[in-house]
Amino acid sequence: MDLKLPSHVAIIMDGNGRWARARNLPRVAGHYEGVKSAESVVRLSRELGIKYLTLFAFSTENWKRPREEINALFELLEGYLKEKKEELYELEVRLRFIGRRDRLPQSLVKLMETIEAESDKFNRLVLNLAVDYGGRDDIVRAVNKALTEGKKKLKEEDFSAYLDLASCPDPDLLIRTAGERRISNFLLWNLAYTELYFTETLWPDFREEEFTNALRDYSSRERKFGGILNE
């Protein structure tokens, strides 16, 4: 693919519930189908040489959803990680988890920690899964970390080191599916100069072709970062 590719892509995976409702299926069916889209995006990212991929799996606001759906989401995530982790290792994918962990099921947290340790040596693709993540919460936790260390004044680059994505470059491209045009408290600090791409496609239908369309759109853009392009 002869495109100017982003180094880091972030995705808000939206529309699972609407996909299921349109088919008279329970909402969890949309989440299961959405996992297949995530797999497609991970594989294509690795194939194309995209270095970082961050997927918004569960937000700090998602706790407002019915408890049955929340439990099903965590069971789906834990089951998927157990089933697919070796396959991801074979692809040399490093998995990281961003967000809070104090409210998650302990079995899931232990699995996340194990996977982070086991995949730490891989660098073909860094896959960040945002679980119980919120941009404001990320910033508040970063401030508290700095205060705990006795910091009283920080430069931007110093502050960035306290955020969940400290070891990754800021996203070049943010994709949001299902027709919504907002960032919904996702990576508020990190998205300052990120290119935004919105599509009507529901997440369970977002596969290789849709991802390629987003990458083509990104490739056609000129990024100025507040400056002026050479004419």
PyMOL CGO cylinders between C-alpha atoms (Angstrom):
from pymol import cmd
from pymol.cgo import CYLINDER

trace = [
    CYLINDER, 0.00, 0.00, 0.00, 1.63, 3.21, -1.21, 0.3, 1, 1, 1, 1, 1, 1,
    CYLINDER, 1.63, 3.21, -1.21, 0.35, 5.55, 1.48, 0.3, 1, 1, 1, 1, 1, 1,
    CYLINDER, 0.35, 5.55, 1.48, 1.72, 7.98, 4.04, 0.3, 1, 1, 1, 1, 1, 1,
    CYLINDER, 1.72, 7.98, 4.04, 0.80, 5.89, 7.06, 0.3, 1, 1, 1, 1, 1, 1,
    CYLINDER, 0.80, 5.89, 7.06, 0.33, 7.05, 10.65, 0.3, 1, 1, 1, 1, 1, 1,
    CYLINDER, 0.33, 7.05, 10.65, 2.68, 5.70, 13.29, 0.3, 1, 1, 1, 1, 1, 1,
    CYLINDER, 2.68, 5.70, 13.29, -0.07, 5.59, 15.92, 0.3, 1, 1, 1, 1, 1, 1,
    CYLINDER, -0.07, 5.59, 15.92, -3.78, 5.00, 15.33, 0.3, 1, 1, 1, 1, 1, 1,
    CYLINDER, -3.78, 5.00, 15.33, -6.40, 5.32, 18.08, 0.3, 1, 1, 1, 1, 1, 1,
    CYLINDER, -6.40, 5.32, 18.08, -9.95, 4.03, 17.63, 0.3, 1, 1, 1, 1, 1, 1,
    CYLINDER, -9.95, 4.03, 17.63, -13.21, 4.63, 19.46, 0.3, 1, 1, 1, 1, 1, 1,
    CYLINDER, -13.21, 4.63, 19.46, -15.05, 1.40, 18.68, 0.3, 1, 1, 1, 1, 1, 1,
    CYLINDER, -15.05, 1.40, 18.68, -18.67, 2.56, 18.67, 0.3, 1, 1, 1, 1, 1, 1,
    CYLINDER, -18.67, 2.56, 18.67, -21.90, 0.98, 17.43, 0.3, 1, 1, 1, 1, 1, 1,
    CYLINDER, -21.90, 0.98, 17.43, -21.92, -2.55, 18.82, 0.3, 1, 1, 1, 1, 1, 1,
    CYLINDER, -21.92, -2.55, 18.82, -25.27, -2.08, 20.52, 0.3, 1, 1, 1, 1, 1, 1,
    CYLINDER, -25.27, -2.08, 20.52, -26.92, -0.51, 17.48, 0.3, 1, 1, 1, 1, 1, 1,
    CYLINDER, -26.92, -0.51, 17.48, -25.58, -3.31, 15.27, 0.3, 1, 1, 1, 1, 1, 1,
    CYLINDER, -25.58, -3.31, 15.27, -27.16, -5.89, 17.55, 0.3, 1, 1, 1, 1, 1, 1,
    CYLINDER, -27.16, -5.89, 17.55, -30.45, -4.00, 17.93, 0.3, 1, 1, 1, 1, 1, 1,
    CYLINDER, -30.45, -4.00, 17.93, -30.84, -3.74, 14.15, 0.3, 1, 1, 1, 1, 1, 1,
    CYLINDER, -30.84, -3.74, 14.15, -30.72, -7.56, 14.03, 0.3, 1, 1, 1, 1, 1, 1,
    CYLINDER, -30.72, -7.56, 14.03, -32.97, -8.12, 17.05, 0.3, 1, 1, 1, 1, 1, 1,
    CYLINDER, -32.97, -8.12, 17.05, -30.02, -9.58, 18.96, 0.3, 1, 1, 1, 1, 1, 1,
    CYLINDER, -30.02, -9.58, 18.96, -28.89, -8.94, 22.55, 0.3, 1, 1, 1, 1, 1, 1,
    CYLINDER, -28.89, -8.94, 22.55, -26.34, -6.13, 22.87, 0.3, 1, 1, 1, 1, 1, 1,
    CYLINDER, -26.34, -6.13, 22.87, -23.62, -8.58, 23.85, 0.3, 1, 1, 1, 1, 1, 1,
    CYLINDER, -23.62, -8.58, 23.85, -23.89, -10.13, 20.37, 0.3, 1, 1, 1, 1, 1, 1,
    CYLINDER, -23.89, -10.13, 20.37, -22.67, -6.83, 18.97, 0.3, 1, 1, 1, 1, 1, 1,
    CYLINDER, -22.67, -6.83, 18.97, -19.69, -6.88, 21.31, 0.3, 1, 1, 1, 1, 1, 1,
    CYLINDER, -19.69, -6.88, 21.31, -18.77, -10.40, 20.18, 0.3, 1, 1, 1, 1, 1, 1,
    CYLINDER, -18.77, -10.40, 20.18, -18.97, -9.34, 16.53, 0.3, 1, 1, 1, 1, 1, 1,
    CYLINDER, -18.97, -9.34, 16.53, -16.98, -6.23, 17.32, 0.3, 1, 1, 1, 1, 1, 1,
    CYLINDER, -16.98, -6.23, 17.32, -14.09, -8.40, 18.52, 0.3, 1, 1, 1, 1, 1, 1,
    CYLINDER, -14.09, -8.40, 18.52, -13.73, -9.66, 14.93, 0.3, 1, 1, 1, 1, 1, 1,
    CYLINDER, -13.73, -9.66, 14.93, -13.30, -6.08, 13.73, 0.3, 1, 1, 1, 1, 1, 1,
    CYLINDER, -13.30, -6.08, 13.73, -10.63, -5.51, 16.37, 0.3, 1, 1, 1, 1, 1, 1,
    CYLINDER, -10.63, -5.51, 16.37, -8.80, -8.60, 15.13, 0.3, 1, 1, 1, 1, 1, 1,
    CYLINDER, -8.80, -8.60, 15.13, -8.95, -7.33, 11.54, 0.3, 1, 1, 1, 1, 1, 1,
    CYLINDER, -8.95, -7.33, 11.54, -7.57, -3.93, 12.51, 0.3, 1, 1, 1, 1, 1, 1,
    CYLINDER, -7.57, -3.93, 12.51, -4.76, -5.45, 14.58, 0.3, 1, 1, 1, 1, 1, 1,
    CYLINDER, -4.76, -5.45, 14.58, -3.69, -7.76, 11.76, 0.3, 1, 1, 1, 1, 1, 1,
    CYLINDER, -3.69, -7.76, 11.76, -3.76, -5.06, 9.10, 0.3, 1, 1, 1, 1, 1, 1,
    CYLINDER, -3.76, -5.06, 9.10, -1.89, -2.62, 11.35, 0.3, 1, 1, 1, 1, 1, 1,
    CYLINDER, -1.89, -2.62, 11.35, 0.85, -5.18, 11.88, 0.3, 1, 1, 1, 1, 1, 1,
    CYLINDER, 0.85, -5.18, 11.88, 0.98, -6.03, 8.17, 0.3, 1, 1, 1, 1, 1, 1,
    CYLINDER, 0.98, -6.03, 8.17, 1.27, -2.38, 7.13, 0.3, 1, 1, 1, 1, 1, 1,
    CYLINDER, 1.27, -2.38, 7.13, 3.91, -1.52, 9.72, 0.3, 1, 1, 1, 1, 1, 1,
    CYLINDER, 3.91, -1.52, 9.72, 1.81, 0.76, 11.93, 0.3, 1, 1, 1, 1, 1, 1,
    CYLINDER, 1.81, 0.76, 11.93, 3.70, 0.76, 15.20, 0.3, 1, 1, 1, 1, 1, 1,
    CYLINDER, 3.70, 0.76, 15.20, 1.04, 1.71, 17.76, 0.3, 1, 1, 1, 1, 1, 1,
    CYLINDER, 1.04, 1.71, 17.76, -2.66, 0.95, 17.96, 0.3, 1, 1, 1, 1, 1, 1,
    CYLINDER, -2.66, 0.95, 17.96, -4.87, 2.10, 20.84, 0.3, 1, 1, 1, 1, 1, 1,
    CYLINDER, -4.87, 2.10, 20.84, -8.42, 0.72, 21.15, 0.3, 1, 1, 1, 1, 1, 1,
    CYLINDER, -8.42, 0.72, 21.15, -11.04, 2.21, 23.49, 0.3, 1, 1, 1, 1, 1, 1,
    CYLINDER, -11.04, 2.21, 23.49, -12.60, -0.91, 25.01, 0.3, 1, 1, 1, 1, 1, 1,
    CYLINDER, -12.60, -0.91, 25.01, -14.32, 0.35, 28.20, 0.3, 1, 1, 1, 1, 1, 1,
    CYLINDER, -14.32, 0.35, 28.20, -14.59, 3.90, 29.50, 0.3, 1, 1, 1, 1, 1, 1,
    CYLINDER, -14.59, 3.90, 29.50, -14.94, 5.31, 32.99, 0.3, 1, 1, 1, 1, 1, 1,
    CYLINDER, -14.94, 5.31, 32.99, -18.47, 6.34, 31.95, 0.3, 1, 1, 1, 1, 1, 1,
    CYLINDER, -18.47, 6.34, 31.95, -19.42, 2.83, 30.82, 0.3, 1, 1, 1, 1, 1, 1,
    CYLINDER, -19.42, 2.83, 30.82, -20.04, 1.88, 34.46, 0.3, 1, 1, 1, 1, 1, 1,
    CYLINDER, -20.04, 1.88, 34.46, -23.45, 3.56, 33.96, 0.3, 1, 1, 1, 1, 1, 1,
    CYLINDER, -23.45, 3.56, 33.96, -24.51, 0.64, 31.74, 0.3, 1, 1, 1, 1, 1, 1,
    CYLINDER, -24.51, 0.64, 31.74, -26.58, -2.30, 33.05, 0.3, 1, 1, 1, 1, 1, 1,
    CYLINDER, -26.58, -2.30, 33.05, -24.54, -4.57, 35.33, 0.3, 1, 1, 1, 1, 1, 1,
    CYLINDER, -24.54, -4.57, 35.33, -25.34, -7.60, 33.17, 0.3, 1, 1, 1, 1, 1, 1,
    CYLINDER, -25.34, -7.60, 33.17, -23.77, -5.94, 30.13, 0.3, 1, 1, 1, 1, 1, 1,
    CYLINDER, -23.77, -5.94, 30.13, -20.71, -4.83, 32.10, 0.3, 1, 1, 1, 1, 1, 1,
    CYLINDER, -20.71, -4.83, 32.10, -20.16, -8.35, 33.42, 0.3, 1, 1, 1, 1, 1, 1,
    CYLINDER, -20.16, -8.35, 33.42, -20.58, -9.77, 29.91, 0.3, 1, 1, 1, 1, 1, 1,
    CYLINDER, -20.58, -9.77, 29.91, -18.02, -7.30, 28.55, 0.3, 1, 1, 1, 1, 1, 1,
    CYLINDER, -18.02, -7.30, 28.55, -15.43, -8.25, 31.13, 0.3, 1, 1, 1, 1, 1, 1,
    CYLINDER, -15.43, -8.25, 31.13, -16.09, -11.96, 30.59, 0.3, 1, 1, 1, 1, 1, 1,
    CYLINDER, -16.09, -11.96, 30.59, -15.71, -11.44, 26.84, 0.3, 1, 1, 1, 1, 1, 1,
    CYLINDER, -15.71, -11.44, 26.84, -12.44, -9.55, 27.28, 0.3, 1, 1, 1, 1, 1, 1,
    CYLINDER, -12.44, -9.55, 27.28, -10.97, -12.06, 29.71, 0.3, 1, 1, 1, 1, 1, 1,
    CYLINDER, -10.97, -12.06, 29.71, -12.01, -15.04, 27.61, 0.3, 1, 1, 1, 1, 1, 1,
    CYLINDER, -12.01, -15.04, 27.61, -10.65, -13.47, 24.44, 0.3, 1, 1, 1, 1, 1, 1,
    CYLINDER, -10.65, -13.47, 24.44, -7.29, -12.63, 26.01, 0.3, 1, 1, 1, 1, 1, 1,
    CYLINDER, -7.29, -12.63, 26.01, -6.92, -16.17, 27.34, 0.3, 1, 1, 1, 1, 1, 1,
    CYLINDER, -6.92, -16.17, 27.34, -7.80, -17.68, 23.96, 0.3, 1, 1, 1, 1, 1, 1,
    CYLINDER, -7.80, -17.68, 23.96, -5.83, -15.35, 21.70, 0.3, 1, 1, 1, 1, 1, 1,
    CYLINDER, -5.83, -15.35, 21.70, -2.78, -14.28, 23.68, 0.3, 1, 1, 1, 1, 1, 1,
    CYLINDER, -2.78, -14.28, 23.68, -0.46, -16.93, 22.20, 0.3, 1, 1, 1, 1, 1, 1,
    CYLINDER, -0.46, -16.93, 22.20, -1.62, -16.02, 18.71, 0.3, 1, 1, 1, 1, 1, 1,
    CYLINDER, -1.62, -16.02, 18.71, -0.84, -12.37, 19.41, 0.3, 1, 1, 1, 1, 1, 1,
    CYLINDER, -0.84, -12.37, 19.41, 2.58, -13.35, 20.74, 0.3, 1, 1, 1, 1, 1, 1,
    CYLINDER, 2.58, -13.35, 20.74, 3.28, -15.22, 17.48, 0.3, 1, 1, 1, 1, 1, 1,
    CYLINDER, 3.28, -15.22, 17.48, 2.49, -11.97, 15.67, 0.3, 1, 1, 1, 1, 1, 1,
    CYLINDER, 2.49, -11.97, 15.67, 5.00, -10.24, 17.97, 0.3, 1, 1, 1, 1, 1, 1,
    CYLINDER, 5.00, -10.24, 17.97, 2.35, -7.91, 19.35, 0.3, 1, 1, 1, 1, 1, 1,
    CYLINDER, 2.35, -7.91, 19.35, 3.10, -6.22, 22.64, 0.3, 1, 1, 1, 1, 1, 1,
    CYLINDER, 3.10, -6.22, 22.64, -0.05, -5.71, 24.70, 0.3, 1, 1, 1, 1, 1, 1,
    CYLINDER, -0.05, -5.71, 24.70, -0.45, -2.87, 27.17, 0.3, 1, 1, 1, 1, 1, 1,
    CYLINDER, -0.45, -2.87, 27.17, -3.49, -1.85, 29.17, 0.3, 1, 1, 1, 1, 1, 1,
    CYLINDER, -3.49, -1.85, 29.17, -4.24, 1.76, 30.03, 0.3, 1, 1, 1, 1, 1, 1,
    CYLINDER, -4.24, 1.76, 30.03, -6.78, 3.08, 32.52, 0.3, 1, 1, 1, 1, 1, 1,
    CYLINDER, -6.78, 3.08, 32.52, -7.67, 2.26, 36.10, 0.3, 1, 1, 1, 1, 1, 1,
    CYLINDER, -7.67, 2.26, 36.10, -7.38, -1.25, 37.49, 0.3, 1, 1, 1, 1, 1, 1,
    CYLINDER, -7.38, -1.25, 37.49, -8.77, -0.87, 40.99, 0.3, 1, 1, 1, 1, 1, 1,
    CYLINDER, -8.77, -0.87, 40.99, -12.39, -1.41, 39.88, 0.3, 1, 1, 1, 1, 1, 1,
    CYLINDER, -12.39, -1.41, 39.88, -11.81, -4.32, 37.49, 0.3, 1, 1, 1, 1, 1, 1,
    CYLINDER, -11.81, -4.32, 37.49, -12.30, -8.01, 38.36, 0.3, 1, 1, 1, 1, 1, 1,
    CYLINDER, -12.30, -8.01, 38.36, -9.14, -9.32, 40.00, 0.3, 1, 1, 1, 1, 1, 1,
    CYLINDER, -9.14, -9.32, 40.00, -8.93, -12.29, 37.64, 0.3, 1, 1, 1, 1, 1, 1,
    CYLINDER, -8.93, -12.29, 37.64, -8.88, -9.88, 34.70, 0.3, 1, 1, 1, 1, 1, 1,
    CYLINDER, -8.88, -9.88, 34.70, -6.25, -7.65, 36.32, 0.3, 1, 1, 1, 1, 1, 1,
    CYLINDER, -6.25, -7.65, 36.32, -3.97, -10.64, 36.97, 0.3, 1, 1, 1, 1, 1, 1,
    CYLINDER, -3.97, -10.64, 36.97, -4.35, -11.77, 33.37, 0.3, 1, 1, 1, 1, 1, 1,
    CYLINDER, -4.35, -11.77, 33.37, -3.57, -8.26, 32.11, 0.3, 1, 1, 1, 1, 1, 1,
    CYLINDER, -3.57, -8.26, 32.11, -0.41, -8.12, 34.22, 0.3, 1, 1, 1, 1, 1, 1,
    CYLINDER, -0.41, -8.12, 34.22, 0.70, -11.55, 32.99, 0.3, 1, 1, 1, 1, 1, 1,
    CYLINDER, 0.70, -11.55, 32.99, 0.15, -10.61, 29.35, 0.3, 1, 1, 1, 1, 1, 1,
    CYLINDER, 0.15, -10.61, 29.35, 2.02, -7.32, 29.75, 0.3, 1, 1, 1, 1, 1, 1,
    CYLINDER, 2.02, -7.32, 29.75, 4.99, -9.15, 31.23, 0.3, 1, 1, 1, 1, 1, 1,
    CYLINDER, 4.99, -9.15, 31.23, 4.98, -11.96, 28.65, 0.3, 1, 1, 1, 1, 1, 1,
    CYLINDER, 4.98, -11.96, 28.65, 4.64, -9.67, 25.63, 0.3, 1, 1, 1, 1, 1, 1,
    CYLINDER, 4.64, -9.67, 25.63, 7.06, -7.00, 26.82, 0.3, 1, 1, 1, 1, 1, 1,
    CYLINDER, 7.06, -7.00, 26.82, 9.82, -8.29, 24.51, 0.3, 1, 1, 1, 1, 1, 1,
    CYLINDER, 9.82, -8.29, 24.51, 7.77, -7.82, 21.32, 0.3, 1, 1, 1, 1, 1, 1,
    CYLINDER, 7.77, -7.82, 21.32, 7.84, -4.65, 19.24, 0.3, 1, 1, 1, 1, 1, 1,
    CYLINDER, 7.84, -4.65, 19.24, 6.23, -5.44, 15.88, 0.3, 1, 1, 1, 1, 1, 1,
    CYLINDER, 6.23, -5.44, 15.88, 3.08, -3.68, 17.07, 0.3, 1, 1, 1, 1, 1, 1,
    CYLINDER, 3.08, -3.68, 17.07, 2.23, -2.10, 20.42, 0.3, 1, 1, 1, 1, 1, 1,
    CYLINDER, 2.23, -2.10, 20.42, -1.46, -2.69, 21.13, 0.3, 1, 1, 1, 1, 1, 1,
    CYLINDER, -1.46, -2.69, 21.13, -2.89, -0.51, 23.91, 0.3, 1, 1, 1, 1, 1, 1,
    CYLINDER, -2.89, -0.51, 23.91, -6.29, -1.56, 25.22, 0.3, 1, 1, 1, 1, 1, 1,
    CYLINDER, -6.29, -1.56, 25.22, -8.05, 1.20, 27.16, 0.3, 1, 1, 1, 1, 1, 1,
    CYLINDER, -8.05, 1.20, 27.16, -10.07, -0.48, 29.93, 0.3, 1, 1, 1, 1, 1, 1,
    CYLINDER, -10.07, -0.48, 29.93, -11.84, 1.64, 32.56, 0.3, 1, 1, 1, 1, 1, 1,
    CYLINDER, -11.84, 1.64, 32.56, -10.14, 4.60, 30.90, 0.3, 1, 1, 1, 1, 1, 1,
    CYLINDER, -10.14, 4.60, 30.90, -11.12, 8.27, 30.89, 0.3, 1, 1, 1, 1, 1, 1,
    CYLINDER, -11.12, 8.27, 30.89, -9.08, 11.19, 29.63, 0.3, 1, 1, 1, 1, 1, 1,
    CYLINDER, -9.08, 11.19, 29.63, -9.88, 13.41, 32.60, 0.3, 1, 1, 1, 1, 1, 1,
    CYLINDER, -9.88, 13.41, 32.60, -9.15, 10.58, 35.01, 0.3, 1, 1, 1, 1, 1, 1,
    CYLINDER, -9.15, 10.58, 35.01, -5.83, 10.00, 33.23, 0.3, 1, 1, 1, 1, 1, 1,
    CYLINDER, -5.83, 10.00, 33.23, -4.88, 13.66, 33.71, 0.3, 1, 1, 1, 1, 1, 1,
    CYLINDER, -4.88, 13.66, 33.71, -5.95, 13.70, 37.37, 0.3, 1, 1, 1, 1, 1, 1,
    CYLINDER, -5.95, 13.70, 37.37, -3.98, 10.53, 38.09, 0.3, 1, 1, 1, 1, 1, 1,
    CYLINDER, -3.98, 10.53, 38.09, -0.97, 12.05, 36.34, 0.3, 1, 1, 1, 1, 1, 1,
    CYLINDER, -0.97, 12.05, 36.34, -1.19, 15.21, 38.47, 0.3, 1, 1, 1, 1, 1, 1,
    CYLINDER, -1.19, 15.21, 38.47, -1.43, 13.13, 41.64, 0.3, 1, 1, 1, 1, 1, 1,
    CYLINDER, -1.43, 13.13, 41.64, 1.60, 11.07, 40.63, 0.3, 1, 1, 1, 1, 1, 1,
    CYLINDER, 1.60, 11.07, 40.63, 3.60, 14.25, 40.09, 0.3, 1, 1, 1, 1, 1, 1,
    CYLINDER, 3.60, 14.25, 40.09, 2.46, 15.71, 43.41, 0.3, 1, 1, 1, 1, 1, 1,
    CYLINDER, 2.46, 15.71, 43.41, 3.37, 12.49, 45.20, 0.3, 1, 1, 1, 1, 1, 1,
    CYLINDER, 3.37, 12.49, 45.20, 6.88, 12.85, 43.80, 0.3, 1, 1, 1, 1, 1, 1,
    CYLINDER, 6.88, 12.85, 43.80, 7.03, 16.39, 45.15, 0.3, 1, 1, 1, 1, 1, 1,
    CYLINDER, 7.03, 16.39, 45.15, 6.77, 18.15, 41.78, 0.3, 1, 1, 1, 1, 1, 1,
    CYLINDER, 6.77, 18.15, 41.78, 5.58, 21.75, 41.91, 0.3, 1, 1, 1, 1, 1, 1,
    CYLINDER, 5.58, 21.75, 41.91, 6.15, 22.86, 38.35, 0.3, 1, 1, 1, 1, 1, 1,
    CYLINDER, 6.15, 22.86, 38.35, 6.24, 20.81, 35.15, 0.3, 1, 1, 1, 1, 1, 1,
    CYLINDER, 6.24, 20.81, 35.15, 6.90, 21.39, 31.46, 0.3, 1, 1, 1, 1, 1, 1,
    CYLINDER, 6.90, 21.39, 31.46, 4.54, 19.78, 28.93, 0.3, 1, 1, 1, 1, 1, 1,
    CYLINDER, 4.54, 19.78, 28.93, 6.96, 16.99, 28.10, 0.3, 1, 1, 1, 1, 1, 1,
    CYLINDER, 6.96, 16.99, 28.10, 7.53, 16.31, 31.79, 0.3, 1, 1, 1, 1, 1, 1,
    CYLINDER, 7.53, 16.31, 31.79, 3.80, 16.08, 32.44, 0.3, 1, 1, 1, 1, 1, 1,
    CYLINDER, 3.80, 16.08, 32.44, 3.29, 13.72, 29.50, 0.3, 1, 1, 1, 1, 1, 1,
    CYLINDER, 3.29, 13.72, 29.50, 5.60, 11.24, 31.21, 0.3, 1, 1, 1, 1, 1, 1,
    CYLINDER, 5.60, 11.24, 31.21, 2.98, 10.72, 33.93, 0.3, 1, 1, 1, 1, 1, 1,
    CYLINDER, 2.98, 10.72, 33.93, 0.15, 9.84, 31.55, 0.3, 1, 1, 1, 1, 1, 1,
    CYLINDER, 0.15, 9.84, 31.55, -0.94, 6.31, 30.66, 0.3, 1, 1, 1, 1, 1, 1,
    CYLINDER, -0.94, 6.31, 30.66, 0.51, 6.58, 27.13, 0.3, 1, 1, 1, 1, 1, 1,
    CYLINDER, 0.51, 6.58, 27.13, 3.83, 7.95, 28.35, 0.3, 1, 1, 1, 1, 1, 1,
    CYLINDER, 3.83, 7.95, 28.35, 5.86, 5.39, 26.41, 0.3, 1, 1, 1, 1, 1, 1,
    CYLINDER, 5.86, 5.39, 26.41, 4.02, 5.99, 23.11, 0.3, 1, 1, 1, 1, 1, 1,
    CYLINDER, 4.02, 5.99, 23.11, 3.95, 8.91, 20.68, 0.3, 1, 1, 1, 1, 1, 1,
    CYLINDER, 3.95, 8.91, 20.68, 0.69, 10.82, 20.48, 0.3, 1, 1, 1, 1, 1, 1,
    CYLINDER, 0.69, 10.82, 20.48, -1.84, 9.33, 18.04, 0.3, 1, 1, 1, 1, 1, 1,
    CYLINDER, -1.84, 9.33, 18.04, -1.53, 10.60, 14.48, 0.3, 1, 1, 1, 1, 1, 1,
    CYLINDER, -1.53, 10.60, 14.48, -5.04, 9.46, 13.59, 0.3, 1, 1, 1, 1, 1, 1,
    CYLINDER, -5.04, 9.46, 13.59, -8.21, 8.98, 15.65, 0.3, 1, 1, 1, 1, 1, 1,
    CYLINDER, -8.21, 8.98, 15.65, -11.02, 6.93, 14.10, 0.3, 1, 1, 1, 1, 1, 1,
    CYLINDER, -11.02, 6.93, 14.10, -14.53, 6.90, 15.51, 0.3, 1, 1, 1, 1, 1, 1,
    CYLINDER, -14.53, 6.90, 15.51, -17.20, 4.65, 14.07, 0.3, 1, 1, 1, 1, 1, 1,
    CYLINDER, -17.20, 4.65, 14.07, -21.03, 4.71, 14.10, 0.3, 1, 1, 1, 1, 1, 1,
    CYLINDER, -21.03, 4.71, 14.10, -21.56, 8.32, 13.05, 0.3, 1, 1, 1, 1, 1, 1,
    CYLINDER, -21.56, 8.32, 13.05, -20.74, 10.06, 16.33, 0.3, 1, 1, 1, 1, 1, 1,
    CYLINDER, -20.74, 10.06, 16.33, -18.48, 13.11, 16.06, 0.3, 1, 1, 1, 1, 1, 1,
    CYLINDER, -18.48, 13.11, 16.06, -16.98, 13.59, 19.49, 0.3, 1, 1, 1, 1, 1, 1,
    CYLINDER, -16.98, 13.59, 19.49, -13.98, 12.19, 21.37, 0.3, 1, 1, 1, 1, 1, 1,
    CYLINDER, -13.98, 12.19, 21.37, -15.93, 11.16, 24.50, 0.3, 1, 1, 1, 1, 1, 1,
    CYLINDER, -15.93, 11.16, 24.50, -13.24, 11.76, 27.12, 0.3, 1, 1, 1, 1, 1, 1,
    CYLINDER, -13.24, 11.76, 27.12, -10.66, 9.68, 25.24, 0.3, 1, 1, 1, 1, 1, 1,
    CYLINDER, -10.66, 9.68, 25.24, -6.95, 10.62, 25.41, 0.3, 1, 1, 1, 1, 1, 1,
    CYLINDER, -6.95, 10.62, 25.41, -7.74, 14.30, 26.00, 0.3, 1, 1, 1, 1, 1, 1,
    CYLINDER, -7.74, 14.30, 26.00, -4.12, 15.36, 26.40, 0.3, 1, 1, 1, 1, 1, 1,
    CYLINDER, -4.12, 15.36, 26.40, -2.73, 13.12, 23.67, 0.3, 1, 1, 1, 1, 1, 1,
    CYLINDER, -2.73, 13.12, 23.67, -5.16, 14.13, 20.91, 0.3, 1, 1, 1, 1, 1, 1,
    CYLINDER, -5.16, 14.13, 20.91, -4.12, 17.80, 20.78, 0.3, 1, 1, 1, 1, 1, 1,
    CYLINDER, -4.12, 17.80, 20.78, -2.92, 17.59, 17.13, 0.3, 1, 1, 1, 1, 1, 1,
    CYLINDER, -2.92, 17.59, 17.13, -4.40, 14.27, 16.08, 0.3, 1, 1, 1, 1, 1, 1,
    CYLINDER, -4.40, 14.27, 16.08, -6.21, 14.00, 12.74, 0.3, 1, 1, 1, 1, 1, 1,
    CYLINDER, -6.21, 14.00, 12.74, -9.85, 12.97, 13.23, 0.3, 1, 1, 1, 1, 1, 1,
    CYLINDER, -9.85, 12.97, 13.23, -11.77, 10.56, 11.01, 0.3, 1, 1, 1, 1, 1, 1,
    CYLINDER, -11.77, 10.56, 11.01, -15.46, 9.80, 11.49, 0.3, 1, 1, 1, 1, 1, 1,
    CYLINDER, -15.46, 9.80, 11.49, -17.43, 7.12, 9.68, 0.3, 1, 1, 1, 1, 1, 1,
    CYLINDER, -17.43, 7.12, 9.68, -21.08, 6.08, 9.73, 0.3, 1, 1, 1, 1, 1, 1,
    CYLINDER, -21.08, 6.08, 9.73, -20.03, 2.43, 9.71, 0.3, 1, 1, 1, 1, 1, 1,
    CYLINDER, -20.03, 2.43, 9.71, -20.89, 0.56, 12.91, 0.3, 1, 1, 1, 1, 1, 1,
    CYLINDER, -20.89, 0.56, 12.91, -17.89, -1.03, 14.59, 0.3, 1, 1, 1, 1, 1, 1,
    CYLINDER, -17.89, -1.03, 14.59, -18.88, -4.68, 13.91, 0.3, 1, 1, 1, 1, 1, 1,
    CYLINDER, -18.88, -4.68, 13.91, -18.89, -3.82, 10.18, 0.3, 1, 1, 1, 1, 1, 1,
    CYLINDER, -18.89, -3.82, 10.18, -15.54, -1.99, 10.31, 0.3, 1, 1, 1, 1, 1, 1,
    CYLINDER, -15.54, -1.99, 10.31, -13.10, -4.38, 8.68, 0.3, 1, 1, 1, 1, 1, 1,
    CYLINDER, -13.10, -4.38, 8.68, -10.05, -4.17, 6.39, 0.3, 1, 1, 1, 1, 1, 1,
    CYLINDER, -10.05, -4.17, 6.39, -11.72, -2.12, 3.65, 0.3, 1, 1, 1, 1, 1, 1,
    CYLINDER, -11.72, -2.12, 3.65, -13.08, 0.47, 6.05, 0.3, 1, 1, 1, 1, 1, 1,
    CYLINDER, -13.08, 0.47, 6.05, -9.75, 0.73, 7.86, 0.3, 1, 1, 1, 1, 1, 1,
    CYLINDER, -9.75, 0.73, 7.86, -7.96, 1.18, 4.54, 0.3, 1, 1, 1, 1, 1, 1,
    CYLINDER, -7.96, 1.18, 4.54, -10.38, 3.98, 3.62, 0.3, 1, 1, 1, 1, 1, 1,
    CYLINDER, -10.38, 3.98, 3.62, -9.50, 5.78, 6.86, 0.3, 1, 1, 1, 1, 1, 1,
    CYLINDER, -9.50, 5.78, 6.86, -5.79, 5.37, 6.18, 0.3, 1, 1, 1, 1, 1, 1,
    CYLINDER, -5.79, 5.37, 6.18, -6.20, 6.71, 2.63, 0.3, 1, 1, 1, 1, 1, 1,
    CYLINDER, -6.20, 6.71, 2.63, -8.01, 9.74, 3.97, 0.3, 1, 1, 1, 1, 1, 1,
    CYLINDER, -8.01, 9.74, 3.97, -5.23, 10.35, 6.49, 0.3, 1, 1, 1, 1, 1, 1,
    CYLINDER, -5.23, 10.35, 6.49, -2.60, 9.96, 3.78, 0.3, 1, 1, 1, 1, 1, 1,
    CYLINDER, -2.60, 9.96, 3.78, -4.22, 12.76, 1.77, 0.3, 1, 1, 1, 1, 1, 1,
    CYLINDER, -4.22, 12.76, 1.77, -3.97, 15.29, 4.59, 0.3, 1, 1, 1, 1, 1, 1,
    CYLINDER, -3.97, 15.29, 4.59, -1.21, 17.82, 5.24, 0.3, 1, 1, 1, 1, 1, 1,
    CYLINDER, -1.21, 17.82, 5.24, -0.38, 18.21, 8.92, 0.3, 1, 1, 1, 1, 1, 1,
    CYLINDER, -0.38, 18.21, 8.92, 0.80, 21.69, 9.98, 0.3, 1, 1, 1, 1, 1, 1,
    CYLINDER, 0.80, 21.69, 9.98, 0.88, 21.43, 13.80, 0.3, 1, 1, 1, 1, 1, 1,
    CYLINDER, 0.88, 21.43, 13.80, 0.07, 25.13, 14.02, 0.3, 1, 1, 1, 1, 1, 1,
    CYLINDER, 0.07, 25.13, 14.02, 2.67, 26.13, 11.45, 0.3, 1, 1, 1, 1, 1, 1,
    CYLINDER, 2.67, 26.13, 11.45, 2.55, 26.93, 7.75, 0.3, 1, 1, 1, 1, 1, 1,
    CYLINDER, 2.55, 26.93, 7.75, 3.22, 24.46, 4.97, 0.3, 1, 1, 1, 1, 1, 1,
    CYLINDER, 3.22, 24.46, 4.97, 6.04, 25.19, 2.54, 0.3, 1, 1, 1, 1, 1, 1,
    CYLINDER, 6.04, 25.19, 2.54, 4.59, 26.55, -0.68, 0.3, 1, 1, 1, 1, 1, 1,
]
cmd.load_cgo(trace, "trace")
